[in-house]
Structures are given as C-alpha cells and as structure tokens.
Amino acid sequence: MPDHGSVRRLRAHAQALAGGAREDSAEAVVRRVFAIQAQDATAAGLGIRVRGRDITAQAIRTAYEKERSIVRNWYMRGTLHTIPGDDARWVLPLLSPRILAATSRRYQQLGLGDDLRRRADHLLRRALAAHGPLTRAELTERLTTLGVPPDGQAAFHLIRHAALTGVLCHGPQRAGEATYVLLDDWLPSTRRFRWEGDDALAELARRYLAAHAPAVSEDFAAWSGLPVTWARRAWKTLAESDVITEYGALTVLAGRVKELPHPSGTPDVRMLPAYDNYLTGYRTREASVPALHQARVRPGGGLIRPTVIADGLAIATWTRGPGSRSVRVDAFEPVPPQLEQGVEREKEAVVGFLRPTP
C-alpha cells in the first residue's frame, strides 16, 4: 500500500504544486488541472499563479477576456470554477441537470416556479443580446420587471439558473466587478472536444485523474458532485479501455506512477489560496494535512483557509495584510531553515501578484 508521502507527491506534482512543476500560461495551468476553484475571483487568480511561472494578474485577465481560453462559471458541485473555454459546452450538460435538481427546493422556497424561471432565462437572453455585458445589479434590475424582488436571493438564483441552462456565463470585469455575457457569443461552438452521455462522464473522470490521482471513485464523486454510482461507472469504462491502473487501493492513469517525482534537497514551497483544488478535490485531506492541524486548515463553517505547503504537505496557513501589501504566515510548527527561503519567496510573489498595476 503506498504511503501518504508517495500519494502526496504524485497529487502535488499532478497539480503543478511540487517537484518544480509549473506552467507558463494561465491557459496551460487550467488545462493541466482542468478546474480552478473560483468562488472568489482573487483566490482563483492566486490558484493559477501558484501553479505558474511568473504569471501576472493581467495575463490571467487576458486569458479570460481577450483569448477566452478559460471561463468562469458554475460547474463542479454547482460552485464557481474556472475551466478551459473549449470544454464548457460538454461539461455543462453533464453536470447541470443534477445541480438544477438539487436546487429545486430552493427555487420553491423563493417562489421561482418553472414558468418564472423560463421567462427569466428569456429576459436575460434578450437583455444580454441587446446590452451585454451586464453586471449582476444590472441583470437584477431587469428581473424586477417580472416581479422579482431586487433584494434577497431570488435574482441571484435566476442568474445562476440561466448559467446552468447555457444562456450566460461570466464575461469581462468592469471596474473590478464581474459581468455576464451570452455563452453563445462569448464562446462560439467549435464542435471540438465534444463528448456526450457516458463518454462525457468517462472523459471528466479521466481529466480528474490526470490532475488529482492517485484517487478513488468516491473522490471523483466528491469533487464533481455526481453520484457515486456514476463515478464507479466511469471508473469501469476507463478500466475496460486500459486508461487506468491500480496504485494500491487507489487509481492512477496508466503510466503515471513512473512520473513519481523524488524529493529534492530543497523542498518546493507554495502558498495556496482559500478553497484551493489541492485541498478540496478529495473526500479527505489526510494525505496533505497533518492530522493534528486539520482544524487549522478547515476550522468549520465550510471554510478552507489559505495554506502553505512544502512538497505537498501543509505546514502553515496564511493571511493577507492591509491593502495586500504584506502576507502573514502562521506556521503549525517552527519553520526549518531549509523552508524559510521558499516561504519568503512565495510571500513576495503573492504580494507582487496582488499589487495593483499602474
């Protein structure tokens, strides 16, 4: 049975977080890990930065808005993620029916019946076609013409519903605020890389393993929000095609174990943002966070704190100082001298990344 150290090194290397692995562009980072947790736009940027080589906030914005090679929208588990732009069209139909079904009770509580949701989708489509990109406040104002209250959660859920039904997605920022655009305008269909049904399910599982293995089907279910029975079906499809192989009780893509990076003399230190994929992509964090310090990384209430890792092992949490001009690191234990330089280098990189451009 592989030990936690071997599992951790493989996972961290797959995520471009250890062994010196880094990508040269925002698009390359997102293609490698498939999805970056993006409830918070700044944290999403930091999640790309930590896996990249000198990637700036402006370069990430260019990838979103000019190249449109990456896109932010509601995907895995119905939460905001950034994924490759040309994968959006096959991922959404695979995931959205389950998300919409899981949200049905909330729709009822808010008085958002089937007819109102259809009319809202139509209204938002027309508004964005005529006047987009539009902010959440601007879309909310238009939804009030349907009798939707401007405060509360009703407008948000209708905007999210339109995203899940393929009407809209996140577009360019305006004065630091997110806007929404028509999906068909923002990401015109190229018919490339399109999978459907069980083929889409198996492809999503393959992408997950490429970025997260070693793992088990239950990890994939926890990450994607799909049922465990679906995850096991995907595992079976991949096994029948010889795409995966066993790694003890875990699974990896065939041939990946040979890529196991051996620890070098200098630990690879990285500063992960809050809710980073490396910490949210599995059922548990036992391989990446010492048992004694689990509560410091995940204190409760769904919070997963920004975390410092060394060769994939959590050694501290961190917070931004006032105005993002400094970073404070709260180490679990005294930081050994061989890690201090890496921690300081990452602190400087984070501050530089967050510094406003002139």
Residue pairs with C-beta under 8 A, 6 or more apart in sequence:
1 248
1 249
2 214
2 247
2 248
2 250
4 286
4 287
6 260
7 214
7 250
7 287
8 287
8 288
8 311
8 312
8 313
9 18
9 19
9 260
9 261
9 262
9 263
9 311
9 312
10 213
10 214
10 247
10 252
10 256
10 257
10 259
10 260
11 212
11 213
11 214
11 215
11 278
11 287
11 288
11 312
12 18
12 19
12 268
12 278
12 288
12 309
12 311
12 312
13 19
13 21
13 259
13 260
13 261
13 312
14 33
14 210
14 211
14 212
14 213
14 256
15 32
15 33
15 51
15 211
15 212
15 277
15 278
16 22
16 23
16 29
16 32
16 33
16 51
16 52
17 50
17 51
17 268
17 270
17 272
17 278
17 309
17 312
18 261
18 268
18 270
18 309
18 311
18 312
19 261
19 264
19 268
19 311
20 261
20 264
20 268
21 51
21 261
22 51
22 52
22 53
23 29
23 32
23 51
23 52
23 53
23 55
24 52
24 53
24 55
25 52
25 55
25 59
25 63
26 48
26 52
26 55
26 59
26 60
26 62
26 63
26 64
26 69
26 70
27 63
27 67
27 69
27 70
27 84
28 52
29 36
29 48
29 51
29 52
29 55
30 36
30 48
30 63
30 69
30 70
30 82
30 83
30 84
31 84
32 51
32 210
32 211
33 51
33 211
33 277
34 83
34 84
34 87
34 207
34 208
34 210
34 211
35 75
35 76
35 81
35 82
35 83
35 211
35 277
36 44
36 47
36 48
36 81
36 82
36 83
36 277
37 43
37 44
37 47
37 79
37 80
37 81
37 275
37 276
37 277
37 280
38 44
38 47
38 72
38 80
38 81
38 82
39 79
39 80
39 275
40 273
40 274
40 275
41 72
41 173
41 178
42 273
42 354
43 273
43 274
43 275
43 276
43 306
44 72
44 80
44 82
44 273
45 57
45 60
45 353
46 271
46 272
46 273
46 306
46 350
46 353
46 354
47 272
47 273
47 276
47 277
48 55
48 60
48 82
49 55
49 57
49 60
49 349
49 350
49 353
50 270
50 271
50 272
50 273
50 276
50 346
56 353
57 353
57 354
57 357
58 357
61 173
63 69
63 70
64 70
64 71
64 72
64 82
64 170
64 172
65 171
65 172
65 173
68 85
68 186
68 187
69 84
69 85
69 86
70 82
70 83
70 84
70 85
71 82
71 83
71 84
71 85
71 88
71 169
71 170
71 186
71 187
72 80
72 81
72 82
72 169
72 170
72 178
73 80
73 81
73 83
73 88
73 92
73 163
73 169
73 170
74 80
74 81
74 99
74 160
74 163
74 164
75 81
75 83
75 91
75 92
75 95
76 95
76 223
76 224
76 225
77 99
77 223
77 224
77 225
78 95
78 99
78 102
78 103
78 164
78 225
83 91
85 187
86 187
86 190
86 192
86 193
87 193
88 169
88 183
88 187
89 166
89 187
89 189
89 194
90 193
90 194
90 195
90 196
90 200
90 203
91 200
91 204
92 164
92 166
93 166
93 196
93 200
94 200
94 201
94 204
95 224
95 225
95 226
96 164
96 165
96 166
98 225
98 226
98 227
99 164
99 225
100 161
100 164
100 165
103 157
103 161
106 157
107 113
107 117
107 157
107 161
110 152
110 153
110 154
110 157
111 154
112 120
112 154
112 157
112 158
112 161
116 146
116 148
116 158
117 158
117 161
119 146
120 143
120 146
120 148
120 158
120 161
120 162
121 161
121 162
121 165
121 167
123 142
123 143
123 145
123 146
124 139
124 142
124 143
124 158
124 159
124 162
124 167
124 168
124 180
125 162
125 167
125 168
125 182
127 134
127 139
127 142
128 134
128 167
128 168
128 180
128 181
128 182
128 185
129 182
129 185
131 138
132 171
132 179
132 180
132 181
132 182
132 185
133 171
133 172
133 174
133 179
133 180
133 181
134 142
134 179
134 180
135 174
135 177
135 178
135 179
135 180
136 155
136 156
136 159
136 178
136 180
139 155
139 159
139 180
140 148
140 150
140 155
140 159
141 150
143 154
143 155
143 158
144 150
148 154
148 155
148 158
149 155
159 168
159 180
162 168
163 169
163 180
163 183
166 183
167 182
167 183
168 180
168 181
168 182
168 183
169 180
169 181
169 183
169 186
169 187
170 178
170 179
170 180
170 181
171 178
171 179
171 180
171 181
171 186
172 179
172 181
173 179
195 202
195 203
198 233
198 234
198 237
201 226
201 230
201 233
201 234
201 237
202 234
202 237
202 238
202 241
204 224
204 234
205 217
205 220
205 231
205 234
205 235
205 237
205 238
206 238
206 243
206 253
208 215
208 220
208 223
208 224
208 281
209 215
209 220
209 238
209 244
209 251
209 252
209 253
210 253
211 277
211 281
212 219
212 220
212 223
212 277
212 281
212 282
213 247
213 250
213 251
213 252
213 253
213 256
214 247
214 248
214 250
214 251
214 252
215 250
215 251
215 281
215 282
216 249
216 250
216 251
217 228
217 231
217 232
217 234
217 235
217 251
218 228
218 231
218 283
219 281
219 282
219 283
220 226
220 231
220 234
220 235
221 227
221 228
221 230
221 231
222 282
222 283
223 280
223 281
223 282
224 231
235 244
235 251
238 244
242 254
243 253
243 254
244 251
244 252
244 253
244 254
245 251
245 252
245 253
245 254
245 255
245 257
247 257
263 311
266 338
266 342
267 310
267 311
267 338
267 339
267 342
268 310
268 311
268 342
269 308
269 309
269 310
269 339
269 342
269 343
269 345
269 346
270 308
270 309
270 346
271 306
271 307
271 308
271 318
271 327
271 346
271 347
271 349
271 350
272 278
272 279
272 306
272 307
272 308
272 309
273 306
274 303
274 304
274 305
274 306
275 304
276 304
276 306
276 307
278 288
278 309
278 312
279 285
279 288
279 289
279 297
279 298
279 304
279 307
279 314
280 304
285 294
285 297
285 298
285 314
288 309
288 312
288 313
288 314
289 297
289 307
289 313
289 314
290 313
290 314
290 332
292 332
293 314
293 332
296 305
296 317
296 330
296 332
297 304
297 305
297 307
297 314
297 317
298 304
298 305
299 305
305 317
306 317
306 318
306 319
307 314
307 316
307 317
307 318
308 314
308 315
308 316
308 317
308 318
308 329
308 331
308 343
308 346
309 315
310 339
310 342
314 332
315 331
315 332
315 333
315 335
315 339
316 329
316 330
316 331
316 332
316 335
316 343
317 329
317 330
318 327
318 328
318 329
318 330
318 347
319 327
319 328
319 330
320 326
320 327
320 328
320 350
320 354
321 327
321 328
324 351
324 354
324 355
325 351
325 355
326 347
326 351
327 347
327 350
327 351
329 335
329 343
329 347
335 343
